[in-house]
Amino acid sequence: MKDEKTDFPWWLVALVGIGLWLFYEVWANQIYADVLRTLAKGIWITIAVTLVAYGSACVIGLGLALAGLSRFAVLRQVARFYIEVVRGVPIIVLLLYVAFAAAPALVLAVNWVGGWIGVQPWLTRDFPLIARAVIALTLAYSAFLAEVFRAGLLSVDKGQVEAAMALGLSGWQGFRFVVFPQAFRTILPPLGNDFVAMVKDSSLVSVLGVTDITQLGKVTAAGNFRYFETYNVVALVYLTMTISLSLVLRRVETRLRAKDR
């Protein structure tokens, strides 16, 4: 089997070539330029949705992983129930459920509580669609990330935990200074993969009318009937974001492996 370090990345050369051709078309062709100018407004929405949802999912996922490894059976069962249910529902279904079922129910609950304390009722339309989309993506990815964190924490030898306790470290200190730094090296690659996947899955928020890249692409194509040019630019933007992230994450992983040697 050929060493990965000696394998020249011809795939990257091909992608760069295609990307340069598309960038030239964007620069030289007025149609491409107009489409890119329109889509640029949605790039920041896509980035914001991805960062907020992924950051929140990491926090919840780590909490679920710790609950799943807890000595308390109730916490373990609740965490496993949540993970299995959420992972079993397609993300787009969860997105629609949160947006059109859970969000109105939450508004009703808030208004019911607010009625007791004299707070003005909250309207369902006041609950922004982008917030519903972020909540749905957070819930979906927290279940997947919980399994990533759990596997990483379990990869740390129990002797490390016992050594931390022997040194007089508390449970939190042992987790912070001993367990998690070692587990992080294991979970970084799958975390990076899920982050790239989140960038792509953020396009699903377009079904709610959130003005991300995909939604603006659909609106633009419906207006100018230039489907080929429009979706070429949409694909180029997503490819630029995901491949750049993949290369950065690969470099980080390489440096971490170099430090371990």
N, C-alpha and C positions, 0 to 999 in steps of 0.2 A: 504494500500500500504506500503510495507516494506521500512524502512529508508535505504537510500543508504549507510550510514556509517556502518550499521550492516550487510550488504550484503557481504559475503566473496567472493572475486574475484576468483572464481574457473576457470573462463575463462582464467585469467592470469596464473594460475597454469598450465592449459592445454597447453597454448602457450609456457610457459617456458620449460615444459617437451619436447614438440616437438622441440623447439629450441635447447635444450641441446642434443637431439638425433642427430639433423642435424649437430651441431657443432662437436659432436663425430665422425660422419661420415666424416666430412671434415678433422678432425685430423687423423683419422685412415685409411681412404681410399685415395689412391694416386690420383684417378680420381677426387674426390671432391676437394682435395687440389690443383691440377693443375688448375681446373676451377676457384676456388676462387682466386688464384694467378693472373689469367688472368683478372678476373672481377675487381680486386682491382684497376686496372688502370683507370677504368671508374667511380669508386665511387666519385673521386674528381671532375670529369666532371659533374656528376649529382648534387653534392652539389653546385658547382659554378653556374651552370645554374639555380638551384632553388633559391639560395640566391639573385643573381643579378636580375632575372626576378621578384621575389616576392617583393624585395625592391623597384624596379622601379614601379611595379604595385600598391603598396601602395601609393606612391607619386602621381601617376597619378589618382588613384582612389579617394584619398582625394580631389584633385583638382576638379575632376568631381562632387563629392558630394557637395562641396562648390559652384560650378557653378550652380548645380541643385537647390540649396537653395538661389541663388542670387535674388536680387530684380529686376535684369535686365532680361527681357523676352528672349532676344537673347541668353544669356548665358544658361538659363534654357532649351531652345529648343535645342540648340546645344548639351548640355550634355545628354539630353534625347535621341536625335537622335543617338549619339554615343553608348550609353549604350544598347539601344534596338537592334541596328544593330549587334554589336559585340556579345551580348549574344545570338542572334538568329543563329549564325554561329557555327557549331561544331569546337572544338579546332583544330582537325587534318586538317580540311579544311582550317581554318585560317592559320595554320602552312604552308601548301603547298602554299597557296595564297601569303603569305608574302615572302616565300623562292623563288618562281619561277615566280611570277608576280610583286609584289610590289618592291622587291629588284632590279631586272633589270630595272624597271621603275625609281627607285631612282638613279641608276647609270647613266642612260641616262640624267636625270635632272641635276645631278651634273656635268656631262661632258658638257652639254649645257651651264651651267653657267660658268664652267671653261674655255670653249672656248673663252668667251668674255674677260677673264682676263689672258689668256695665260697659264693656268695650264694644265699639262700633263693629257691626258685622263685616266680615271679610268676603269679598266676592271671588268666585272661582276664576274669573278672568283676570283678577289681580295677581294670580299665581303665574309668574312668567313661564313660558314654554321652555325657555333655555334652562331654567332652574329644574324643571321636571326632567328634562333630558339628562342633566348632570346627575341628578339623584338616581335615575334608572341605570346609567352607565356605572355609577359608583357601586350600586347594589350588585350588578352583574359581575363586575370584575373583582369585587371584594371576595366573592366565593372562590374564584380561581386563584387569587393571590394568597388566600388563606392556606390552600394546599401547598403552594410554593414555599411559604414561610414555615409551615409545619414540617415539610420534608427537609428544609435547611436546618431547622433547629434540631431535628432528630439525627442529623448527620454528625453533630458534635458529640464526641465521645463522652460517656458518662463520667469518665475519670477526670475530665476537665471541670465538671461541675463539683465533683467531690474535692478536687484540689482547691477550688475557689472557696468552698465551705471551710476547708482546713485552714485556709489563710485568714479566716474570720470575716469574709465578705458576706453581706446580707444577700438574700435572694435576688433583689433588684440590682445590687452591685455586681453580683456574679453574672447576671444576664447581660448587663450593660457593658462590662469590661472583659468578659471571658467568652460567654456563649455567643452573643449576637455578632461580634466582630468576626468570629470564625465562621458562623453560619452565613454571614453576608457574602463571603467569597463564593459560597456554593449557590446562593440564590440569585446573585447578580445576573448571570446569563438568562435564566427564565424571566426575571423581572424586566430585563431589557426587551426580551421578545414580546412580553405582554404590553409593554409601553408602545412598541411599534404597532402591535395589533390594535391598541386603543386608538392610535392616530387614524387607522383605517376604519375601525368600527364607529368612530365619531361621525362618519358620514351618514349613519343611520338616523341621526337626529333630524335629517332633512325631511323625514316622513311627518314630523311635527310642524314643519314650516320654518324651522330655525334657519336663519340665513347663513349657513356655513358654505363651504366650497361647493359641495354637491348640490345643495338647493339653488344656489346662484347659477350653477351650471345648467340645471334643469330649466330655470326661468329664462336664462339667456338663450338656450337652444330653442325653447318654445317661441321666443320672440323673433329670432333671426333665421330660424330653420337651418342653421349651419351646425348640424349635429356632429359631423366629423371633426370640424375644427374645434368646436366647443369642448367635446369630450377628450380630444387630444390634449388640450390645455389642462383640463381637470386631471387627467391621468398624469401629465407631466408634473403638476404641482404636488400631487400625492407621492409620486415616485421620488421627487427631489427631497421631500420631507422624510420619507421612510428610509431611503437608502443612506441619506446623510446621518440619520440617527443610528442606523445599523453599523456604519463605519466607525462612528464615534464610540459606540458601545464595544465594538470589537477591539478598538485600541485600548480602551480602559481595561478590558479583560486581559489583554496581552501584558499590560503593565503590571496588573495584579499577579499574574502568573510569574512574571520575571522577579517580583519582589519575594515570592515564596521560595525561589531557588537559592 
